[in-house]
Each structure stands twice: as C-alpha cells, then as structure tokens.
C-alpha cells in the first residue's frame, strides 16, 4: 500500500516569505500531483509531474524519483495563498483495471498572514 | 478552467432519507471518480468509472452506489442516509486512457451532513 506523508501539517508564515511543503511516498509512482483546496472544499490541480521541476507563476514543484520525495515552493507568499495543499500520487503499477485512483496525503494547512 | 459541476454544494438531511449527489462534466472525459473526505482527513476513492455502463468500487468501502448512463453524468446515491455518511464528497474526471495518464479535474464538492 502506498503511503503519502506530508510535512509540515500546519504552517503559518508572514506575507512575502518563501514557503516549502514536502511530500514523501513509499512506492514507485507514475505521477505526482500537487493540489490546492480552499476552505469551500473545491480542489484545483496545481501540478502533475513525474520528473524534474515545473514552474507556474510563483509556484514551483520539484520531484526526486530516486528519493521518493517532492517539494512545493511558493515564492513571495500572499494571504490569498492560504489553503490546504495536498500531495497525491499515482502508483506506477497501472494495469488499466482495479482501483487506480490517486493516493492522497493528509494535506498541509497553510496560513499566510498580512 | 475545469468544467465539472456538483450539486448540491451543501446538504443537511435526516437519517433514513434517500439522497443523490449529482456530478456532471462538459469535457467529454471517459474516466470519472468519486472521493470521500472526512474533516481534516485525506481523500479516499470510493467509486470510479471508465465510461458509460462502467462502474467500479474504489479503495474505501462505501454504502453508496453510482451509475453512468451518460458520459457527462456520474451521480452517487445513498439509499438510506446515516450520520456515519456525514462527509465531503468530491467528484473528478480525467481524459485518461489505457496508454496515457492525465491529470484529474475536481468538482467543488458536496458537503453532506446527516442528522
């Protein structure tokens, strides 16, 4: 069973700070997702990656397949970045059948104070 | 922007009632999913579908049932709601195929409270 661990669980920072959220997983994966969940509950997909690094605006996601680790960075953080950030992985054993959804971490609750 | 919709967004209902949570997507995706998320906890897959007339149970056992009569529509039904069903239910879809894995798009969720 694939385990997904995120750290920290909770993070409070000041506006403008550089933020790092970490994700570790236990088995081989075909893809890793970073998702953002706002208080209303809806989820937005930020990144899907299987190697290297991706950047979108102030957000950067990196993954190290050998170390089974990914990080999400937020530069110049802003109060509107306050949300729960969720790491989710897709096992590399894809048979086209069976329960092949994502395995999710518990999320990192981020609060950016003005 | 993802075009996947869920209704209702919030539902408070009494024990024993039958409820249906609606999920629709306009992206023509074949693969659709239902996830359950208890407060402060991670999401768990409860149902998924590869396409019309295909439904499968997910990793987490659920008393709910689903149907897929049309590509764009994937409703979830609870025949007799109980307080243990209180949770948030999220629907998602993707254009994943047997040879290509793509990202999932999530709906806004339905927050269900059973009294």
gemmi code that builds the backbone of each chain (N, CA, C; Angstrom):
import gemmi

chains = {
    "A": [
        ("UNK", (0.858, -1.186, 0.000), (0.000, 0.000, 0.000), (0.893, 1.235, 0.000)),
        ("UNK", (0.590, 2.175, -0.871), (1.400, 3.382, -0.964), (1.015, 4.350, 0.138)),
        ("UNK", (2.012, 4.824, 0.874), (1.776, 5.814, 1.910), (2.302, 7.150, 1.414)),
        ("UNK", (1.558, 8.186, 1.693), (1.959, 9.537, 1.312), (2.004, 10.384, 2.577)),
        ("UNK", (3.190, 10.910, 2.881), (3.378, 11.713, 4.079), (3.735, 13.134, 3.682)),
        ("UNK", (3.055, 14.081, 4.283), (3.346, 15.486, 4.026), (3.849, 16.164, 5.291)),
        ("UNK", (4.727, 17.147, 5.076), (5.176, 17.958, 6.202), (5.435, 19.388, 5.727)),
        ("UNK", (5.186, 20.384, 6.570), (4.535, 20.227, 7.864), (3.027, 20.023, 7.704)),
        ("UNK", (2.346, 19.660, 8.782), (0.890, 19.542, 8.732), (0.239, 20.909, 8.726)),
        ("UNK", (0.826, 21.825, 9.487), (0.327, 23.195, 9.580), (1.504, 24.143, 9.445)),
        ("UNK", (1.263, 25.250, 8.751), (2.318, 26.242, 8.554), (1.699, 27.624, 8.512)),
        ("UNK", (2.192, 28.495, 9.393), (1.778, 29.891, 9.396), (2.998, 30.739, 9.107)),
        ("UNK", (2.875, 31.636, 8.141), (4.006, 32.466, 7.726), (3.534, 33.883, 7.448)),
        ("UNK", (4.480, 34.766, 7.333), (4.174, 36.161, 7.022), (4.190, 36.374, 5.518)),
        ("UNK", (3.393, 37.314, 5.090), (3.354, 37.666, 3.669), (4.759, 37.949, 3.159)),
        ("UNK", (5.072, 37.400, 1.988), (6.375, 37.623, 1.383), (7.377, 36.511, 1.631)),
        ("UNK", (7.102, 35.665, 2.606), (8.041, 34.588, 2.918), (8.052, 33.518, 1.828)),
        ("UNK", (9.181, 32.834, 1.744), (9.337, 31.687, 0.853), (8.840, 30.450, 1.584)),
        ("UNK", (7.926, 29.717, 0.945), (7.259, 28.579, 1.582), (7.700, 27.281, 0.916)),
        ("UNK", (7.959, 26.273, 1.738), (8.260, 24.929, 1.214), (7.388, 23.908, 1.919)),
        ("UNK", (6.727, 23.086, 1.133), (5.905, 21.973, 1.645), (6.489, 20.695, 1.057)),
        ("UNK", (6.649, 19.685, 1.897), (7.303, 18.446, 1.472), (6.336, 17.269, 1.402)),
        ("UNK", (6.666, 16.345, 0.520), (5.842, 15.150, 0.329), (6.766, 13.958, 0.097)),
        ("UNK", (6.557, 12.909, 0.865), (7.311, 11.660, 0.681), (6.334, 10.517, 0.463)),
        ("UNK", (6.727, 9.573, -0.373), (5.858, 8.446, -0.662), (6.685, 7.171, -0.635)),
        ("UNK", (6.001, 6.038, -0.570), (6.725, 4.810, -0.226), (6.942, 3.843, -1.389)),
        ("UNK", (6.182, 3.962, -2.475), (6.357, 3.006, -3.569), (6.555, 3.757, -4.887)),
        ("UNK", (6.884, 2.999, -5.941), (7.088, 3.619, -7.240), (5.826, 4.264, -7.764)),
        ("UNK", (5.997, 5.389, -8.417), (4.835, 6.112, -8.917), (4.997, 6.436, -10.399)),
        ("UNK", (3.868, 6.668, -11.049), (3.902, 7.124, -12.437), (3.700, 8.635, -12.510)),
        ("UNK", (3.094, 9.206, -11.483), (2.873, 10.647, -11.477), (2.580, 11.118, -10.063)),
        ("UNK", (2.901, 12.376, -9.810), (2.609, 13.002, -8.524), (1.876, 14.302, -8.801)),
        ("UNK", (0.842, 14.544, -8.006), (0.049, 15.758, -8.155), (0.214, 16.650, -6.929)),
        ("UNK", (0.221, 17.931, -7.169), (0.034, 18.899, -6.083), (-1.315, 19.574, -6.330)),
        ("UNK", (-2.142, 19.556, -5.294), (-3.498, 20.099, -5.371), (-3.675, 21.174, -4.311)),
        ("UNK", (-4.577, 22.110, -4.587), (-4.887, 23.176, -3.639), (-6.364, 23.100, -3.299)),
        ("UNK", (-6.659, 23.085, -2.001), (-8.039, 23.019, -1.558), (-8.344, 24.225, -0.693)),
        ("UNK", (-9.321, 25.036, -1.131), (-9.711, 26.227, -0.399), (-10.785, 25.876, 0.620)),
        ("UNK", (-11.036, 26.775, 1.585), (-11.995, 26.480, 2.662), (-13.352, 26.005, 2.169)),
        ("UNK", (-13.800, 26.443, 1.002), (-15.077, 25.979, 0.478), (-15.067, 24.512, 0.100)),
        ("UNK", (-13.890, 23.929, -0.037), (-13.790, 22.495, -0.289), (-13.345, 22.124, -1.685)),
        ("UNK", (-13.561, 22.992, -2.675), (-13.190, 22.644, -4.036), (-11.692, 22.479, -4.187)),
        ("UNK", (-11.292, 21.632, -5.097), (-9.882, 21.326, -5.310), (-9.457, 21.780, -6.693)),
        ("UNK", (-8.270, 22.396, -6.740), (-7.687, 22.823, -8.005), (-6.359, 22.093, -8.178)),
        ("UNK", (-6.133, 21.559, -9.352), (-4.874, 20.889, -9.639), (-3.816, 21.938, -9.959)),
        ("UNK", (-2.705, 21.926, -9.218), (-1.626, 22.884, -9.453), (-0.590, 22.314, -10.409)),
        ("UNK", (-0.144, 21.108, -10.139), (0.883, 20.489, -10.953), (0.646, 18.984, -11.039)),
        ("UNK", (1.054, 18.420, -12.176), (1.216, 16.985, -12.284), (2.620, 16.772, -12.835)),
        ("UNK", (3.447, 16.004, -12.123), (4.806, 15.796, -12.596), (5.284, 14.389, -12.320)),
        ("UNK", (6.199, 13.944, -13.165), (6.776, 12.618, -12.995), (8.300, 12.685, -12.923)),
        ("UNK", (8.859, 13.868, -13.197), (10.306, 14.030, -13.077), (10.621, 15.518, -13.075)),
        ("UNK", (11.785, 15.865, -12.530), (12.305, 17.220, -12.649), (11.543, 18.278, -11.885)),
        ("UNK", (11.193, 19.322, -12.591), (10.716, 20.544, -11.958), (9.706, 21.218, -12.878)),
        ("UNK", (8.668, 21.806, -12.265), (7.721, 22.616, -13.038), (7.487, 23.918, -12.309)),
        ("UNK", (7.226, 24.971, -13.086), (7.006, 26.298, -12.504), (5.759, 26.914, -13.125)),
        ("UNK", (4.943, 27.525, -12.259), (3.780, 28.243, -12.750), (3.586, 29.468, -11.876)),
        ("UNK", (3.937, 30.619, -12.417), (3.827, 31.847, -11.626), (4.779, 31.794, -10.445)),
        ("UNK", (4.231, 31.953, -9.237), (5.053, 31.934, -8.025), (5.194, 30.524, -7.434)),
        ("UNK", (4.648, 29.559, -8.093), (4.680, 28.185, -7.589), (5.710, 27.357, -8.350)),
        ("UNK", (6.470, 26.565, -7.602), (7.462, 25.668, -8.189), (7.295, 24.298, -7.545)),
        ("UNK", (7.263, 23.262, -8.359), (7.185, 21.898, -7.840), (8.377, 21.116, -8.353)),
        ("UNK", (8.998, 20.357, -7.454), (10.131, 19.518, -7.829), (9.863, 18.096, -7.363)),
        ("UNK", (10.490, 17.157, -8.039), (10.360, 15.763, -7.625), (11.702, 15.059, -7.806)),
        ("UNK", (12.028, 14.205, -6.828), (13.221, 13.375, -6.899), (12.733, 11.928, -6.826)),
        ("UNK", (12.717, 11.281, -7.990), (12.151, 9.932, -8.077), (12.958, 8.937, -7.235)),
        ("UNK", (14.284, 9.072, -7.270), (15.129, 8.120, -6.523), (14.878, 8.207, -5.026)),
        ("UNK", (14.683, 9.432, -4.533), (14.462, 9.624, -3.105), (12.982, 9.564, -2.732)),
        ("UNK", (12.104, 9.405, -3.710), (10.659, 9.337, -3.471), (10.201, 10.566, -2.669)),
        ("UNK", (10.532, 11.728, -3.198), (10.265, 12.960, -2.477), (9.932, 14.079, -3.457)),
        ("UNK", (8.986, 14.903, -3.055), (8.627, 16.070, -3.854), (8.457, 17.262, -2.934)),
        ("UNK", (8.720, 18.441, -3.475), (8.509, 19.677, -2.732), (7.690, 20.653, -3.556)),
        ("UNK", (6.867, 21.401, -2.856), (6.136, 22.518, -3.466), (6.636, 23.803, -2.812)),
        ("UNK", (7.075, 24.748, -3.645), (7.579, 26.017, -3.140), (6.652, 27.139, -3.585)),
        ("UNK", (6.472, 28.095, -2.707), (5.734, 29.311, -3.045), (6.662, 30.487, -2.779)),
        ("UNK", (6.949, 31.268, -3.805), (7.781, 32.460, -3.626), (6.886, 33.672, -3.396)),
        ("UNK", (7.388, 34.637, -2.638), (6.663, 35.880, -2.358), (5.224, 35.569, -1.939)),
        ("UNK", (5.063, 34.782, -0.885), (3.735, 34.308, -0.472), (2.796, 35.474, -0.166)),
        ("UNK", (1.513, 35.202, -0.377), (0.467, 36.214, -0.240), (-0.697, 35.600, 0.524)),
        ("UNK", (-1.461, 36.415, 1.277), (-2.607, 35.844, 2.010), (-3.553, 35.008, 1.151)),
        ("UNK", (-3.668, 35.321, -0.135), (-4.561, 34.530, -0.984), (-4.017, 33.127, -1.245)),
        ("UNK", (-2.749, 32.880, -0.866), (-2.198, 31.528, -0.979), (-2.663, 30.630, 0.165)),
        ("UNK", (-3.328, 31.202, 1.166), (-3.797, 30.420, 2.311), (-4.783, 29.364, 1.836)),
        ("UNK", (-4.475, 28.112, 2.118), (-5.283, 26.987, 1.648), (-4.666, 25.710, 2.203)),
        ("UNK", (-5.287, 24.594, 1.896), (-4.684, 23.293, 2.191), (-4.034, 22.786, 0.914)),
        ("UNK", (-2.776, 22.390, 0.994), (-2.039, 21.887, -0.165), (-1.887, 20.377, 0.005)),
        ("UNK", (-2.319, 19.662, -1.016), (-2.401, 18.209, -0.944), (-1.481, 17.591, -1.984)),
        ("UNK", (-0.707, 16.622, -1.528), (0.130, 15.823, -2.417), (-0.615, 14.517, -2.698)),
        ("UNK", (-0.642, 14.090, -3.943), (-1.307, 12.837, -4.299), (-0.457, 12.111, -5.328)),
        ("UNK", (-0.400, 10.790, -5.214), (0.443, 10.031, -6.129), (-0.353, 8.942, -6.836)),
        ("UNK", (0.128, 8.616, -8.020), (-0.453, 7.553, -8.816), (0.591, 6.440, -8.914)),
        ("UNK", (0.235, 5.255, -8.436), (1.175, 4.143, -8.457), (1.641, 3.838, -9.876)),
        ("UNK", (2.881, 3.391, -9.994), (3.415, 3.048, -11.312), (2.893, 1.728, -11.821)),
        ("UNK", (2.205, 0.967, -10.979), (1.617, -0.295, -11.406), (0.240, 0.007, -11.963)),
        ("UNK", (0.210, 0.313, -13.252), (-1.058, 0.676, -13.884), (-1.475, -0.458, -14.801)),
        ("UNK", (-2.545, -1.127, -14.441), (-2.975, -2.285, -15.210), (-4.162, -1.957, -16.099)),
        ("UNK", (-4.700, -0.747, -15.963), (-5.905, -0.414, -16.713), (-7.138, -0.945, -16.028)),
        ("UNK", (-6.957, -1.635, -14.936), (-8.104, -2.148, -14.195), (-7.836, -2.026, -12.728)),
        ("UNK", (-8.801, -2.318, -11.909), (-8.604, -2.194, -10.469), (-8.790, -0.774, -10.002)),
        ("UNK", (-8.693, -0.598, -8.723), (-8.881, 0.723, -8.131), (-7.640, 1.560, -8.401)),
        ("UNK", (-7.629, 2.337, -9.463), (-6.409, 3.045, -9.836), (-6.569, 4.543, -9.735)),
        ("UNK", (-7.221, 4.988, -8.696), (-7.248, 6.416, -8.432), (-5.972, 6.826, -7.735)),
        ("UNK", (-5.989, 8.037, -7.208), (-4.833, 8.592, -6.543), (-4.808, 8.215, -5.060)),
        ("UNK", (-3.606, 8.192, -4.472), (-3.438, 8.079, -3.019), (-3.034, 9.452, -2.516)),
        ("UNK", (-3.763, 9.934, -1.526), (-3.596, 11.316, -1.087), (-2.883, 11.413, 0.252)),
        ("UNK", (-2.105, 12.487, 0.424), (-1.621, 12.848, 1.740), (-2.713, 13.576, 2.505)),
        ("UNK", (-2.473, 13.810, 3.785), (-3.479, 14.479, 4.627), (-3.530, 15.981, 4.369)),
        ("UNK", (-2.545, 16.501, 3.685), (-2.564, 17.926, 3.373), (-1.752, 18.760, 4.342)),
        ("UNK", (-1.314, 19.918, 3.866), (-0.617, 20.923, 4.683), (-1.490, 22.160, 4.712)),
        ("UNK", (-1.886, 22.552, 5.919), (-2.750, 23.715, 6.088), (-1.867, 24.954, 6.201)),
        ("UNK", (-1.884, 25.795, 5.166), (-1.024, 26.971, 5.091), (-1.829, 28.235, 5.359)),
        ("UNK", (-1.326, 29.061, 6.251), (-1.923, 30.375, 6.512), (-0.836, 31.419, 6.294)),
        ("UNK", (-1.118, 32.374, 5.422), (-0.201, 33.483, 5.185), (-0.829, 34.734, 5.801)),
        ("UNK", (-0.144, 35.290, 6.775), (-0.656, 36.483, 7.458), (-0.130, 37.751, 6.800)),
        ("UNK", (-0.999, 38.785, 6.717), (-0.555, 40.035, 6.078), (0.518, 40.728, 6.903)),
    ],
    "B": [
        ("UNK", (-9.931, 26.394, -17.184), (-10.776, 26.137, -16.012), (-11.587, 24.857, -16.224)),
        ("UNK", (-11.619, 24.028, -15.182), (-12.321, 22.761, -15.285), (-13.816, 22.987, -15.315)),
        ("UNK", (-14.501, 22.238, -16.170), (-15.954, 22.319, -16.278), (-16.555, 21.067, -15.683)),
        ("UNK", (-16.503, 20.985, -14.376), (-17.096, 19.863, -13.675), (-17.906, 20.418, -12.514)),
        ("UNK", (-19.136, 19.963, -12.421), (-20.100, 20.587, -11.533), (-20.681, 19.550, -10.585)),
        ("UNK", (-20.934, 20.000, -9.367), (-21.575, 19.136, -8.381), (-22.727, 19.887, -7.730)),
        ("UNK", (-23.829, 19.172, -7.550), (-24.965, 19.726, -6.815), (-25.563, 18.642, -5.930)),
        ("UNK", (-26.094, 19.028, -4.757), (-25.970, 20.362, -4.189), (-24.571, 20.594, -3.615)),
        ("UNK", (-24.234, 21.802, -3.266), (-22.948, 22.080, -2.631), (-23.008, 21.721, -1.160)),
        ("UNK", (-24.149, 21.948, -0.539), (-24.328, 21.626, 0.867), (-25.685, 20.937, 1.022)),
        ("UNK", (-25.727, 19.899, 1.864), (-26.977, 19.176, 2.092), (-27.032, 18.716, 3.538)),
        ("UNK", (-28.093, 19.099, 4.215), (-28.354, 18.626, 5.585), (-29.641, 17.826, 5.524)),
        ("UNK", (-29.596, 16.575, 5.971), (-30.729, 15.689, 5.782), (-30.870, 14.764, 6.984)),
        ("UNK", (-32.066, 14.240, 7.185), (-32.326, 13.360, 8.305), (-31.974, 11.911, 8.009)),
        ("UNK", (-31.748, 11.160, 9.061), (-31.425, 9.741, 8.926), (-32.542, 8.991, 8.203)),
        ("UNK", (-32.140, 8.076, 7.318), (-33.091, 7.239, 6.614), (-33.523, 7.757, 5.259)),
        ("UNK", (-33.194, 8.998, 4.963), (-33.591, 9.568, 3.669), (-32.704, 9.043, 2.547)),
        ("UNK", (-33.301, 8.973, 1.364), (-32.530, 8.620, 0.162), (-32.013, 9.903, -0.465)),
        ("UNK", (-30.731, 9.926, -0.830), (-30.174, 11.122, -1.443), (-29.365, 10.766, -2.681)),
        ("UNK", (-29.335, 11.685, -3.610), (-28.499, 11.548, -4.797), (-27.647, 12.800, -4.946)),
        ("UNK", (-26.336, 12.589, -5.044), (-25.410, 13.694, -5.288), (-25.088, 13.692, -6.784)),
        ("UNK", (-25.241, 14.862, -7.384), (-25.062, 14.958, -8.824), (-23.644, 15.416, -9.181)),
        ("UNK", (-23.121, 14.867, -10.278), (-21.839, 15.284, -10.815), (-21.926, 15.271, -12.332)),
        ("UNK", (-21.569, 16.398, -12.929), (-21.586, 16.487, -14.386), (-20.325, 17.161, -14.879)),
        ("UNK", (-19.832, 16.710, -16.026), (-18.673, 17.360, -16.650), (-18.942, 17.555, -18.137)),
        ("UNK", (-18.424, 18.649, -18.648), (-18.676, 19.012, -20.048), (-17.434, 18.851, -20.899)),
        ("UNK", (-16.446, 18.123, -20.400), (-15.174, 17.986, -21.092), (-15.102, 16.725, -21.938)),
        ("UNK", (-16.147, 15.893, -21.890), (-16.147, 14.664, -22.668), (-15.210, 13.598, -22.127)),
        ("UNK", (-14.845, 13.709, -20.843), (-13.937, 12.732, -20.253), (-14.636, 11.396, -20.038)),
        ("UNK", (-13.902, 10.316, -20.329), (-14.460, 8.988, -20.081), (-14.333, 8.572, -18.616)),
        ("UNK", (-13.217, 8.908, -17.987), (-12.944, 8.434, -16.638), (-13.499, 9.432, -15.619)),
        ("UNK", (-14.281, 8.907, -14.683), (-14.814, 9.758, -13.608), (-14.645, 9.050, -12.272)),
        ("UNK", (-14.562, 9.855, -11.192), (-14.246, 9.333, -9.876), (-15.132, 10.014, -8.831)),
        ("UNK", (-15.388, 9.272, -7.740), (-15.953, 9.857, -6.531), (-14.970, 9.614, -5.385)),
        ("UNK", (-14.672, 10.708, -4.652), (-13.819, 10.624, -3.479), (-14.619, 11.067, -2.265)),
        ("UNK", (-14.281, 10.497, -1.113), (-14.880, 10.903, 0.156), (-13.788, 11.491, 1.034)),
        ("UNK", (-14.089, 12.607, 1.689), (-13.117, 13.268, 2.549), (-13.769, 13.649, 3.862)),
        ("UNK", (-13.368, 12.978, 4.941), (-13.837, 13.348, 6.275), (-13.057, 14.573, 6.745)),
        ("UNK", (-13.624, 15.378, 7.640), (-12.960, 16.610, 8.067), (-11.537, 16.382, 8.559)),
        ("UNK", (-10.596, 17.141, 8.007), (-9.204, 17.053, 8.422), (-8.477, 15.813, 7.951)),
        ("UNK", (-9.135, 15.028, 7.128), (-8.525, 13.764, 6.695), (-8.266, 13.787, 5.201)),
        ("UNK", (-7.550, 12.753, 4.726), (-7.234, 12.689, 3.312), (-8.425, 12.171, 2.504)),
        ("UNK", (-8.379, 12.414, 1.209), (-9.407, 11.907, 0.307), (-9.210, 10.401, 0.095)),
        ("UNK", (-10.316, 9.711, -0.065), (-10.275, 8.287, -0.382), (-11.202, 8.008, -1.556)),
        ("UNK", (-10.742, 7.191, -2.487), (-11.540, 6.836, -3.657), (-12.637, 5.865, -3.250)),
        ("UNK", (-13.888, 6.163, -3.584), (-14.988, 5.255, -3.262), (-15.630, 4.626, -4.502)),
        ("UNK", (-15.594, 5.332, -5.628), (-16.145, 4.773, -6.873), (-15.396, 5.377, -8.052)),
        ("UNK", (-15.350, 4.621, -9.165), (-14.843, 5.199, -10.397), (-15.513, 4.528, -11.582)),
        ("UNK", (-15.357, 5.158, -12.727), (-15.991, 4.670, -13.944), (-15.069, 4.917, -15.121)),
        ("UNK", (-14.974, 3.916, -16.012), (-14.148, 4.056, -17.216), (-14.937, 4.660, -18.385)),
        ("UNK", (-16.267, 4.656, -18.234), (-17.099, 5.168, -19.313), (-18.527, 4.721, -19.101)),
        ("UNK", (-19.357, 4.938, -20.105), (-20.768, 4.592, -19.985), (-20.930, 3.110, -19.644)),
        ("UNK", (-21.811, 2.844, -18.701), (-22.148, 1.496, -18.222), (-21.005, 0.802, -17.476)),
        ("UNK", (-19.970, 1.546, -17.129), (-18.860, 1.011, -16.344), (-18.828, 1.675, -14.979)),
        ("UNK", (-18.887, 0.869, -13.906), (-18.703, 1.417, -12.555), (-17.913, 0.398, -11.735)),
        ("UNK", (-17.024, 0.915, -10.884), (-16.191, 0.058, -10.059), (-16.111, 0.650, -8.660)),
        ("UNK", (-15.908, -0.207, -7.668), (-15.712, 0.278, -6.306), (-14.254, 0.674, -6.114)),
        ("UNK", (-14.050, 1.667, -5.270), (-12.710, 2.169, -5.013), (-12.051, 1.505, -3.817)),
        ("UNK", (-11.034, 2.182, -3.293), (-10.246, 1.624, -2.193), (-11.009, 1.598, -0.881)),
        ("UNK", (-11.872, 2.595, -0.682), (-12.605, 2.717, 0.572), (-14.012, 2.179, 0.376)),
        ("UNK", (-14.388, 1.236, 1.239), (-15.724, 0.660, 1.147), (-16.770, 1.727, 1.431)),
        ("UNK", (-17.810, 1.746, 0.622), (-18.864, 2.739, 0.793), (-20.212, 2.080, 0.558)),
        ("UNK", (-21.230, 2.526, 1.318), (-22.589, 2.015, 1.129), (-23.290, 2.722, -0.018)),
        ("UNK", (-22.645, 3.684, -0.628), (-23.255, 4.397, -1.742), (-23.155, 3.572, -3.025)),
        ("UNK", (-23.974, 3.954, -3.995), (-23.919, 3.332, -5.320), (-23.817, 4.435, -6.357)),
        ("UNK", (-23.323, 4.085, -7.538), (-23.188, 5.050, -8.621), (-23.743, 4.449, -9.902)),
        ("UNK", (-23.983, 5.311, -10.869), (-24.408, 4.869, -12.188), (-23.736, 5.747, -13.230)),
        ("UNK", (-23.617, 5.227, -14.454), (-23.008, 6.006, -15.539), (-23.776, 5.663, -16.814)),
        ("UNK", (-24.872, 6.345, -17.002), (-25.730, 6.124, -18.170), (-25.323, 7.042, -19.310)),
        ("UNK", (-24.775, 8.204, -18.945), (-24.295, 9.151, -19.952), (-22.852, 9.516, -19.614)),
        ("UNK", (-22.074, 9.811, -20.613), (-20.658, 10.146, -20.412), (-20.477, 11.290, -19.430)),
        ("UNK", (-21.350, 12.298, -19.541), (-21.134, 13.518, -18.771), (-21.681, 13.467, -17.358)),
        ("UNK", (-22.369, 12.407, -16.993), (-23.118, 12.401, -15.742), (-22.749, 11.181, -14.904)),
        ("UNK", (-22.421, 11.396, -13.605), (-21.967, 10.311, -12.734), (-22.554, 10.519, -11.336)),
        ("UNK", (-23.831, 10.249, -11.144), (-24.475, 10.508, -9.852), (-24.148, 9.438, -8.809)),
        ("UNK", (-24.141, 9.851, -7.558), (-23.900, 8.965, -6.420), (-25.148, 8.947, -5.546)),
        ("UNK", (-25.585, 7.751, -5.157), (-26.828, 7.610, -4.394), (-26.586, 6.891, -3.075)),
        ("UNK", (-27.215, 7.412, -2.028), (-27.286, 6.726, -0.735), (-28.746, 6.379, -0.499)),
        ("UNK", (-29.068, 5.097, -0.412), (-30.476, 4.673, -0.284), (-31.064, 5.072, 1.062)),
        ("UNK", (-30.236, 5.021, 2.115), (-30.734, 5.343, 3.448), (-29.605, 6.018, 4.217)),
        ("UNK", (-29.642, 7.335, 4.250), (-28.537, 8.087, 4.846), (-28.446, 7.862, 6.353)),
        ("UNK", (-27.204, 7.812, 6.829), (-26.949, 7.673, 8.273), (-25.927, 8.726, 8.694)),
        ("UNK", (-25.874, 9.039, 9.992), (-24.882, 10.033, 10.444), (-23.444, 9.680, 10.054)),
        ("UNK", (-23.125, 8.386, 9.940), (-21.771, 7.983, 9.550), (-21.440, 8.376, 8.113)),
        ("UNK", (-22.444, 8.752, 7.338), (-22.229, 9.192, 5.961), (-21.871, 10.680, 5.887)),
        ("UNK", (-21.905, 11.358, 7.014), (-21.542, 12.781, 7.036), (-20.090, 12.937, 6.599)),
        ("UNK", (-19.890, 13.709, 5.525), (-18.558, 13.840, 4.948), (-18.629, 14.821, 3.786)),
        ("UNK", (-17.491, 15.062, 3.171), (-17.482, 15.795, 1.912), (-17.245, 14.800, 0.781)),
        ("UNK", (-17.999, 14.963, -0.291), (-17.906, 14.066, -1.441), (-17.441, 14.883, -2.645)),
        ("UNK", (-16.316, 14.457, -3.230), (-15.730, 15.172, -4.367), (-15.755, 14.293, -5.599)),
        ("UNK", (-16.184, 14.878, -6.689), (-16.229, 14.194, -7.976), (-15.063, 14.702, -8.821)),
        ("UNK", (-14.512, 13.845, -9.650), (-13.411, 14.248, -10.526), (-13.537, 13.520, -11.861)),
        ("UNK", (-12.866, 14.054, -12.860), (-12.848, 13.391, -14.160), (-11.484, 13.567, -14.800)),
        ("UNK", (-11.170, 12.688, -15.750), (-9.922, 12.831, -16.498), (-10.094, 12.218, -17.879)),
        ("UNK", (-9.218, 12.620, -18.799), (-9.260, 12.034, -20.146), (-8.216, 10.933, -20.270)),
        ("UNK", (-7.950, 10.304, -19.143), (-7.012, 9.188, -19.106), (-7.461, 8.047, -20.010)),
        ("UNK", (-6.488, 7.400, -20.664), (-6.753, 6.217, -21.483), (-5.823, 5.103, -20.997)),
        ("UNK", (-5.980, 3.878, -21.498), (-5.080, 2.796, -21.068), (-3.608, 3.073, -21.372)),
        ("UNK", (-3.316, 3.987, -22.304), (-1.917, 4.247, -22.637), (-1.458, 5.640, -22.229)),
        ("UNK", (-2.324, 6.413, -21.640), (-1.962, 7.787, -21.308), (-2.628, 8.222, -20.021)),
        ("UNK", (-1.833, 8.592, -19.027), (-2.373, 9.068, -17.763), (-2.339, 10.593, -17.736)),
        ("UNK", (-3.472, 11.189, -17.465), (-3.560, 12.647, -17.430), (-4.153, 13.120, -16.112)),
        ("UNK", (-4.033, 14.413, -15.867), (-4.474, 14.936, -14.578), (-5.972, 14.819, -14.416)),
        ("UNK", (-6.389, 14.826, -13.155), (-7.801, 14.794, -12.833), (-8.284, 16.213, -12.551)),
        ("UNK", (-9.495, 16.497, -12.969), (-10.142, 17.769, -12.678), (-11.222, 17.513, -11.633)),
        ("UNK", (-11.230, 18.351, -10.600), (-12.133, 18.130, -9.479), (-13.306, 19.106, -9.510)),
        ("UNK", (-14.456, 18.613, -9.053), (-15.602, 19.475, -8.827), (-15.474, 20.190, -7.503)),
        ("UNK", (-16.426, 21.087, -7.187), (-16.350, 21.877, -5.959), (-16.707, 21.091, -4.695)),
        ("UNK", (-17.279, 19.901, -4.848), (-17.596, 19.084, -3.677), (-19.009, 19.299, -3.177)),
        ("UNK", (-19.538, 18.274, -2.513), (-20.807, 18.362, -1.792), (-20.520, 18.033, -0.326)),
        ("UNK", (-20.877, 18.971, 0.539), (-20.688, 18.739, 1.977), (-22.002, 18.200, 2.529)),
        ("UNK", (-22.010, 16.934, 2.928), (-23.219, 16.249, 3.390), (-23.209, 16.106, 4.904)),
        ("UNK", (-24.299, 16.503, 5.527), (-24.493, 16.305, 6.967), (-25.768, 15.510, 7.166)),
        ("UNK", (-25.657, 14.375, 7.848), (-26.828, 13.546, 8.143), (-27.095, 13.610, 9.643)),
        ("UNK", (-28.283, 14.078, 9.987), (-28.614, 14.286, 11.400), (-29.249, 13.029, 12.020)),
    ],
}
model = gemmi.Model(1)
for chain_id, residues in chains.items():
    chain = gemmi.Chain(chain_id)
    for i, (resn, *xyz) in enumerate(residues, 1):
        res = gemmi.Residue()
        res.name, res.seqid = resn, gemmi.SeqId(i, " ")
        for name, pos in zip(("N", "CA", "C"), xyz):
            atom = gemmi.Atom()
            atom.name, atom.element = name, gemmi.Element(name[0])
            atom.pos, atom.b_iso = gemmi.Position(*pos), 0.0
            res.add_atom(atom)
        chain.add_residue(res)
    model.add_chain(chain)
structure = gemmi.Structure()
structure.add_model(model)
structure.setup_entities()
